[in-house]
Amino acid sequence: MSIFHGVFWGYIEKWGNKVISLLVFIVLARLLEPEDFGLVVFARLFIDYLEMLAGQGLDATIIQREKVTDTDLSTAFWINIVLSLCLVIGIYTASPFIESLFSREGIAGILRALIFVVVLNALSRIQVAILLREQKFKELSLRGLLMALAGGSVGVYAAYQGYGVWSMVFQQIASGLVAVVVLWAASTWRPSFSFSFSAAKEMYGFATKIIIDYHVSFFSKRLDELLIVTFLGVTQLGIYSVAKRLLDVLVEMIYSTINKVLMPLFSAKQKNIGFIINGASKTSLTVAAFSFPLFLGAACVSDELISVLFTSKWDDAASTFRILIISGVFLLMPHIVHPIFYSIGRPGLSLKLNVIRAGASVLLIVLAYPYGLNGIATAVLLSHIIGAVFDTRYLNSLVEGGAKLVMFGQMRYLSSCLPMILFIIGLNSLDTLNLTTEYSLAVKVIAGILVYGMTLFLSNDLLFKTVLSKTKLLLSFKKAE
């Protein structure tokens, strides 16, 4: 299977899934209050960490290994199940203490409900790894779409019925249930009642570094939320979560697909470093062309975008979003580089990079949190810039000249965004024409697209011409019909 075939189905899943999820998120944000979002985000800090503990990195190990036996799969499955059940019992018992410790009324009930998502994900984690290993991206795409539809429908219905914060809890549980049903139907593999300590020991030889890597990455990515809820309160966390969620949705739609697809494909060719670097370079070129103007353009229209999507009660999130969304430009590099390291059996390199990124993130966020949400957002942006610099250096140390190949396309399209940015900033004078927020947003978006497209056309961009020719060919076929 080619890289672009996998990326295509990966994008079908991510775009379908995330577009539906984003629409649901927008509806819920309009119906609920910032404090509701803050409570669920706070609870998810614990749930997401427990999911990481239950997974143990064994799914990544299954994807990376050249040969996997049924005993290996069953062993990994039962490890996940047993650990998840132990964690459920632990958090269920400790939830009143957590509520008392953080003085967050209502968090105990939310935690006790969401904890069952950990078990649901444990039931389907190995099936996901198998489908990824077998490069069955179509099945995973359908699973993602059904999850988003089912969970979103339940969440929106519950919100309209007045369930408040619990509508988001019901949404996540419904998504987890649907995922289990769909994945078990799509996968022919079933766990046997066998367990091998030798197989577990062998898998942990690779998974141990992944577990450490996951921990470092988790705390570097979620420290901002922990500090906000601790020092600024649940409502401020809710406001910050809207800005961060928009960034996360765009990153997952565009970049996480790359990570999911490249790792199994590169793992299958792990001894052919030339193939891997060439594939990474082409992927980086294509993705940068469409993602960079999206992230930077969103930063230019952040005020209008937040107001139109979420109503004026979320306007305080606009300036934070403007800073955070720029991070998207610098997050492409790790999503290209880290699958390379994992696929060739060098997870230690990813671990070192995540330690560097985590160290920078922790230091900067601790220094910045007294300056409020915008201070924390700036710290997050700076940590991503530092991380991208070290990603480039490590890739170049592994393959001489490899970083230049991967970076070439990124730098080209980054510079092509400059005229678009300057033009949109210049359009701020339209505010004097008393345009509504919706019209102002529409004018700036259309103008940005036209200016960026014209820049690519005038620069004789090959990718732009390829897309243009394909579009003309498609239109000619339609006309002929």
C-alpha positions as CSV (number, residue, x, y, z in Angstrom):
1,M,0.0,0.0,0.0
2,S,1.3,3.5,-0.9
3,I,1.8,6.2,1.6
4,F,-0.7,8.5,-0.1
5,H,-3.4,5.7,-0.2
6,G,-3.0,5.3,3.6
7,V,-3.0,9.1,4.1
8,F,-6.1,9.4,2.0
9,W,-8.1,7.0,4.2
10,G,-6.5,8.4,7.2
11,Y,-7.8,11.9,6.3
12,I,-11.2,10.4,5.6
13,E,-11.3,9.2,9.2
14,K,-9.8,12.3,10.7
15,W,-11.7,14.9,8.7
16,G,-15.0,13.0,8.9
17,N,-14.5,12.3,12.6
18,K,-13.2,15.7,13.6
19,V,-15.5,17.7,11.5
20,I,-18.5,16.0,13.2
21,S,-16.8,16.3,16.6
22,L,-16.0,20.0,15.9
23,L,-19.7,20.7,15.0
24,V,-20.8,18.9,18.1
25,F,-18.3,20.8,20.2
26,I,-19.5,24.1,18.7
27,V,-23.1,23.3,19.5
28,L,-22.2,22.2,23.1
29,A,-20.2,25.4,23.6
30,R,-23.2,27.5,22.6
31,L,-25.5,25.6,25.0
32,L,-23.2,25.2,28.0
33,E,-21.0,27.4,30.1
34,P,-17.2,27.7,30.4
35,E,-17.4,26.2,33.9
36,D,-19.0,23.0,32.4
37,F,-16.1,22.7,30.0
38,G,-13.6,23.3,32.7
39,L,-15.0,20.5,34.9
40,V,-14.8,17.9,32.1
41,V,-11.4,19.0,30.9
42,F,-10.2,18.7,34.5
43,A,-11.7,15.2,34.8
44,R,-10.1,14.2,31.4
45,L,-6.7,15.0,32.9
46,F,-7.0,12.0,35.1
47,I,-8.8,9.8,32.6
48,D,-6.3,10.4,29.8
49,Y,-3.4,9.6,32.1
50,L,-5.0,6.4,33.2
51,E,-5.6,5.4,29.6
52,M,-1.9,5.9,29.0
53,L,-1.0,3.7,32.0
54,A,-3.4,1.0,30.9
55,G,-2.0,0.9,27.3
56,Q,1.6,0.5,28.4
57,G,2.8,1.3,24.9
58,L,2.1,-2.3,23.8
59,D,0.0,-1.2,20.8
60,A,2.9,0.7,19.4
61,T,5.1,-2.4,20.0
62,I,2.7,-4.6,18.0
63,I,2.7,-2.1,15.1
64,Q,6.5,-1.9,15.0
65,R,7.5,-5.5,15.3
66,E,8.2,-7.4,12.0
67,K,6.5,-10.6,13.3
68,V,3.7,-10.9,15.9
69,T,2.2,-14.2,17.2
70,D,-1.3,-14.8,18.5
71,T,0.3,-15.3,21.9
72,D,1.9,-11.8,21.7
73,L,-1.5,-10.3,20.9
74,S,-3.4,-12.1,23.6
75,T,-0.7,-11.3,26.2
76,A,-0.9,-7.6,25.4
77,F,-4.7,-7.7,25.4
78,W,-4.9,-9.2,28.9
79,I,-2.3,-6.9,30.3
80,N,-4.4,-3.9,29.1
81,I,-7.6,-5.4,30.5
82,V,-6.2,-6.2,33.9
83,L,-4.5,-2.9,34.3
84,S,-7.6,-0.9,33.2
85,L,-9.8,-2.8,35.7
86,C,-7.3,-2.1,38.5
87,L,-7.2,1.6,37.6
88,V,-11.0,1.8,37.5
89,I,-11.3,0.4,41.0
90,G,-8.5,2.8,42.2
91,I,-10.0,6.0,40.8
92,Y,-13.5,5.0,41.7
93,T,-12.4,4.7,45.3
94,A,-10.2,7.8,45.3
95,S,-12.6,10.2,43.4
96,P,-14.1,11.8,46.6
97,F,-10.5,12.5,47.8
98,I,-9.7,14.1,44.5
99,E,-12.8,16.3,44.7
100,S,-11.8,17.3,48.3
101,L,-8.1,17.9,47.4
102,F,-8.9,20.2,44.5
103,S,-12.1,21.7,46.0
104,R,-14.0,21.0,42.8
105,E,-17.6,20.1,43.6
106,G,-19.1,17.5,41.3
107,I,-15.8,16.2,40.0
108,A,-16.2,12.8,41.9
109,G,-19.3,11.9,40.0
110,I,-17.9,12.9,36.6
111,L,-14.7,10.9,37.3
112,R,-16.7,7.8,38.3
113,A,-18.6,7.9,35.1
114,L,-15.7,8.7,32.8
115,I,-13.5,6.0,34.3
116,F,-15.3,3.3,32.3
117,V,-14.0,4.9,29.1
118,V,-10.6,3.5,30.2
119,V,-12.0,-0.1,30.1
120,L,-13.8,0.5,26.8
121,N,-10.6,1.7,25.2
122,A,-8.7,-1.3,26.6
123,L,-11.1,-3.6,24.9
124,S,-10.4,-2.1,21.5
125,R,-6.7,-1.0,21.7
126,I,-5.2,-4.2,20.4
127,Q,-7.7,-4.4,17.6
128,V,-6.7,-0.9,16.5
129,A,-3.1,-1.9,16.5
130,I,-3.8,-5.0,14.4
131,L,-5.8,-3.0,11.8
132,L,-3.0,-0.4,11.7
133,R,-0.4,-3.1,11.3
134,E,-2.4,-4.6,8.4
135,Q,-2.9,-1.1,7.0
136,K,-6.7,-1.4,7.0
137,F,-7.2,2.3,7.1
138,K,-10.7,2.1,5.6
139,E,-12.1,0.1,8.5
140,L,-10.5,2.5,11.0
141,S,-12.0,5.4,9.0
142,L,-15.6,4.0,9.3
143,R,-15.0,3.4,13.0
144,G,-14.0,7.0,13.6
145,L,-17.0,8.3,11.7
146,L,-19.5,6.1,13.6
147,M,-17.9,7.1,16.9
148,A,-18.3,10.8,16.2
149,L,-21.9,10.4,15.0
150,A,-23.1,8.3,17.9
151,G,-21.3,10.2,20.6
152,G,-22.2,13.6,19.1
153,S,-25.9,12.7,18.8
154,V,-26.1,11.6,22.4
155,G,-24.2,14.7,23.6
156,V,-26.2,17.2,21.7
157,Y,-29.5,15.6,22.6
158,A,-28.5,15.5,26.3
159,A,-27.5,19.2,26.2
160,Y,-30.8,20.2,24.7
161,Q,-32.6,18.2,27.4
162,G,-30.8,20.3,30.0
163,Y,-28.3,17.8,31.4
164,G,-25.5,20.4,31.4
165,V,-22.0,19.1,32.0
166,W,-23.3,15.5,31.9
167,S,-24.1,15.8,28.2
168,M,-20.3,15.8,27.5
169,V,-19.9,12.7,29.8
170,F,-22.6,10.8,28.0
171,Q,-21.0,11.8,24.7
172,Q,-17.7,10.2,25.5
173,I,-19.2,7.0,27.0
174,A,-21.4,6.5,23.9
175,S,-18.4,7.0,21.6
176,G,-16.4,4.4,23.5
177,L,-19.2,1.9,23.3
178,V,-19.6,2.3,19.6
179,A,-15.8,2.0,19.0
180,V,-15.8,-1.4,20.8
181,V,-18.7,-2.8,18.8
182,V,-17.3,-1.5,15.4
183,L,-13.7,-2.7,16.0
184,W,-14.7,-6.1,17.2
185,A,-16.9,-6.5,14.1
186,A,-14.1,-5.2,11.7
187,S,-11.3,-7.4,13.2
188,T,-11.3,-11.2,12.8
189,W,-8.8,-11.6,15.7
190,R,-10.1,-12.7,19.1
191,P,-8.0,-13.0,22.2
192,S,-7.3,-16.5,23.5
193,F,-7.0,-17.4,27.2
194,S,-3.2,-17.6,26.9
195,F,-0.5,-15.5,28.5
196,S,3.2,-15.7,28.0
197,F,5.6,-14.0,30.5
198,S,8.4,-14.4,28.0
199,A,6.4,-12.6,25.3
200,A,5.5,-9.9,27.8
201,K,9.1,-9.4,28.7
202,E,10.2,-9.2,25.1
203,M,7.5,-6.7,24.2
204,Y,8.3,-4.5,27.2
205,G,11.9,-4.3,26.0
206,F,10.6,-2.0,23.3
207,A,7.6,-0.7,25.1
208,T,9.4,0.6,28.2
209,K,11.0,3.5,26.4
210,I,7.6,4.2,24.8
211,I,5.9,4.3,28.2
212,I,8.5,6.8,29.5
213,D,8.1,8.8,26.3
214,Y,4.3,8.9,26.7
215,H,4.7,10.1,30.3
216,V,7.1,12.9,29.3
217,S,4.9,13.9,26.4
218,F,1.7,13.8,28.5
219,F,3.0,16.1,31.3
220,S,4.6,18.5,28.8
221,K,1.2,18.8,26.9
222,R,-1.1,18.9,29.9
223,L,0.8,20.9,32.5
224,D,-0.8,24.1,31.2
225,E,-4.3,22.7,32.1
226,L,-3.2,21.6,35.5
227,L,-1.7,25.0,36.4
228,I,-4.7,26.8,35.1
229,V,-7.2,24.8,37.1
230,T,-5.0,25.0,40.2
231,F,-4.3,28.7,40.2
232,L,-6.8,30.4,37.9
233,G,-9.9,28.2,38.4
234,V,-12.3,26.0,36.5
235,T,-13.9,28.8,34.5
236,Q,-10.6,30.0,33.1
237,L,-9.7,26.4,32.3
238,G,-13.0,26.2,30.3
239,I,-12.1,29.3,28.3
240,Y,-8.6,28.1,27.7
241,S,-9.9,24.6,26.7
242,V,-12.0,26.2,23.8
243,A,-8.9,27.8,22.4
244,K,-6.7,24.7,22.9
245,R,-9.5,22.4,21.5
246,L,-9.6,24.3,18.2
247,L,-5.8,23.9,17.9
248,D,-6.0,20.2,18.9
249,V,-8.8,19.5,16.4
250,L,-6.9,21.0,13.5
251,V,-3.7,19.2,14.5
252,E,-5.4,15.9,14.8
253,M,-7.2,16.4,11.5
254,I,-4.0,17.3,9.6
255,Y,-1.0,15.9,11.5
256,S,-2.2,12.9,13.6
257,T,-3.2,11.1,10.4
258,I,0.4,11.4,9.2
259,N,1.7,9.9,12.4
260,K,-0.8,7.0,12.2
261,V,-0.1,6.2,8.6
262,L,3.6,6.7,8.4
263,M,4.6,4.5,11.3
264,P,3.2,1.2,9.9
265,L,4.3,2.0,6.4
266,F,7.8,3.0,7.4
267,S,8.0,0.0,9.8
268,A,7.3,-2.3,6.8
269,K,10.3,-0.7,5.0
270,Q,12.4,0.0,8.2
271,K,15.7,-1.2,6.5
272,N,15.3,1.1,3.6
273,I,16.2,4.5,5.0
274,G,16.1,6.1,1.5
275,F,12.5,5.2,1.0
276,I,11.6,6.5,4.5
277,I,13.3,9.9,4.0
278,N,11.9,10.3,0.5
279,G,8.4,9.5,1.8
280,A,8.8,11.9,4.7
281,S,9.9,14.7,2.4
282,K,7.0,14.3,0.0
283,T,4.5,14.1,2.9
284,S,6.0,17.2,4.5
285,L,5.8,19.1,1.3
286,T,2.2,18.3,0.6
287,V,0.9,18.8,4.1
288,A,2.8,22.1,4.7
289,A,1.2,23.6,1.5
290,F,-2.3,23.3,3.0
291,S,-1.8,23.4,6.8
292,F,0.5,26.5,7.1
293,P,-2.0,28.9,5.5
294,L,-4.8,27.4,7.6
295,F,-3.0,27.9,10.9
296,L,-1.6,31.3,10.2
297,G,-4.8,32.5,8.5
298,A,-6.8,31.4,11.6
299,A,-4.5,33.5,13.8
300,C,-5.3,36.5,11.7
301,V,-9.1,36.1,12.0
302,S,-9.2,34.8,15.6
303,D,-11.5,37.5,17.0
304,E,-14.2,37.0,14.4
305,L,-13.7,33.2,14.3
306,I,-14.3,32.7,18.0
307,S,-17.3,35.1,18.1
308,V,-19.0,33.5,15.1
309,L,-18.5,29.9,16.1
310,F,-19.1,30.1,19.9
311,T,-21.0,33.4,20.4
312,S,-19.7,36.4,22.3
313,K,-19.7,34.7,25.7
314,W,-16.4,33.0,24.6
315,D,-14.7,36.2,23.3
316,D,-12.1,36.0,26.1
317,A,-10.7,32.9,24.3
318,A,-9.9,34.8,21.1
319,S,-6.5,36.2,22.1
320,T,-5.4,32.9,23.6
321,F,-6.4,31.1,20.5
322,R,-4.5,33.6,18.3
323,I,-1.3,32.7,20.1
324,L,-1.9,28.9,20.4
325,I,-2.9,28.4,16.7
326,I,0.5,29.5,15.5
327,S,1.9,26.4,17.2
328,G,0.4,24.4,14.4
329,V,3.2,25.5,12.0
330,F,5.9,24.0,14.4
331,L,4.0,20.8,15.1
332,L,4.4,19.4,11.7
333,M,8.1,18.5,12.3
334,P,7.6,16.1,15.2
335,H,4.7,14.4,13.4
336,I,7.1,13.7,10.5
337,V,10.2,12.9,12.5
338,H,9.0,10.7,15.3
339,P,7.3,8.0,13.1
340,I,10.7,7.7,11.5
341,F,12.4,7.0,14.8
342,Y,9.8,4.5,15.9
343,S,9.7,2.7,12.6
344,I,13.4,2.0,12.6
345,G,13.3,0.8,16.2
346,R,14.9,3.9,17.8
347,P,12.2,5.1,20.2
348,G,14.9,6.4,22.5
349,L,15.5,9.3,20.1
350,S,11.8,10.3,20.3
351,L,12.1,10.0,24.1
352,K,15.1,12.4,24.2
353,L,13.3,14.9,22.0
354,N,10.2,14.7,24.1
355,V,12.3,15.2,27.3
356,I,13.8,18.3,25.7
357,R,10.3,19.6,24.7
358,A,8.9,18.7,28.1
359,G,11.7,20.5,29.9
360,A,11.2,23.6,27.9
361,S,7.5,23.4,28.3
362,V,7.6,23.0,32.1
363,L,10.1,25.8,32.6
364,L,8.3,28.2,30.3
365,I,4.8,27.5,31.6
366,V,5.9,27.8,35.3
367,L,7.4,31.2,34.5
368,A,4.4,32.3,32.4
369,Y,1.3,31.2,34.4
370,P,1.3,34.4,36.6
371,Y,0.6,36.3,33.4
372,G,-2.7,34.5,32.8
373,L,-4.0,32.5,29.9
374,N,-2.1,34.5,27.2
375,G,1.2,34.0,29.1
376,I,0.6,30.3,29.2
377,A,-0.3,30.2,25.5
378,T,2.9,32.1,24.7
379,A,4.9,29.6,26.7
380,V,3.3,26.7,24.9
381,L,4.1,28.3,21.5
382,L,7.8,28.8,22.5
383,S,8.1,25.2,23.7
384,H,6.8,24.0,20.3
385,I,9.3,26.2,18.5
386,I,12.2,24.8,20.6
387,G,11.0,21.3,20.0
388,A,10.9,21.7,16.2
389,V,14.5,23.0,16.2
390,F,15.7,19.9,18.1
391,D,13.6,17.6,15.9
392,T,15.4,18.9,12.9
393,R,18.8,18.5,14.5
394,Y,18.2,14.9,15.6
395,L,16.9,13.9,12.2
396,N,20.0,15.4,10.6
397,S,22.3,13.5,12.9
398,L,20.6,10.3,12.0
399,V,20.6,10.9,8.2
400,E,22.9,13.5,6.9
401,G,20.9,16.0,4.8
402,G,17.6,14.3,5.8
403,A,16.4,17.4,7.7
404,K,17.0,19.6,4.7
405,L,14.8,17.4,2.5
406,V,12.0,17.4,5.0
407,M,12.3,21.1,5.9
408,F,12.6,22.4,2.3
409,G,8.9,22.3,1.6
410,Q,8.0,23.7,5.0
411,M,10.1,26.8,4.6
412,R,8.8,27.4,1.1
413,Y,5.2,27.4,2.1
414,L,5.8,29.3,5.3
415,S,7.3,32.2,3.2
416,S,4.4,32.0,0.8
417,C,2.0,32.7,3.6
418,L,3.5,36.2,4.3
419,P,1.6,38.1,1.6
420,M,-1.7,36.5,2.9
421,I,-1.0,37.6,6.4
422,L,-0.1,41.2,5.5
423,F,-3.2,41.4,3.3
424,I,-5.6,40.2,6.0
425,I,-4.0,42.5,8.6
426,G,-4.6,45.4,6.1
427,L,-8.2,44.4,5.9
428,N,-8.7,45.4,9.5
429,S,-9.6,48.8,8.2
430,L,-12.9,47.3,7.0
431,D,-14.1,47.6,10.6
432,T,-14.8,51.2,9.9
433,L,-17.4,50.1,7.3
434,N,-19.6,48.7,10.0
435,L,-19.5,45.2,8.6
436,T,-21.1,42.5,10.8
437,T,-18.7,40.0,12.4
438,E,-19.9,37.3,10.0
439,Y,-19.3,39.4,6.9
440,S,-15.9,40.5,8.1
441,L,-14.8,36.9,8.7
442,A,-16.1,35.8,5.3
443,V,-14.3,38.7,3.5
444,K,-11.0,38.0,5.2
445,V,-11.1,34.2,4.6
446,I,-11.9,34.6,0.9
447,A,-9.3,37.3,0.5
448,G,-6.7,35.1,2.3
449,I,-7.4,32.1,0.1
450,L,-7.2,34.2,-3.1
451,V,-3.9,35.9,-2.1
452,Y,-2.3,32.7,-1.0
453,G,-3.4,31.0,-4.3
454,M,-2.1,33.9,-6.3
455,T,1.3,33.8,-4.5
456,L,1.7,30.1,-5.3
457,F,0.7,30.7,-8.9
458,L,3.2,33.6,-9.4
459,S,5.9,31.6,-7.7
460,N,5.4,28.8,-10.3
461,D,4.6,26.3,-7.6
462,L,4.5,22.7,-8.9
463,L,2.1,21.4,-6.4
464,F,-0.3,24.2,-7.0
465,K,-0.2,23.6,-10.8
466,T,-0.8,19.9,-10.2
467,V,-3.9,20.5,-8.1
468,L,-5.1,23.1,-10.7
469,S,-4.7,20.7,-13.6
470,K,-6.4,17.9,-11.7
471,T,-9.3,20.2,-11.0
472,K,-9.6,21.3,-14.6
473,L,-9.5,17.7,-15.7
474,L,-12.3,16.8,-13.3
475,L,-14.4,19.7,-14.5
476,S,-14.0,18.7,-18.1
477,F,-15.2,15.2,-17.3
478,K,-18.2,16.6,-15.6
479,K,-19.0,18.8,-18.5
480,A,-18.6,15.9,-21.0
481,E,-21.2,13.9,-19.0
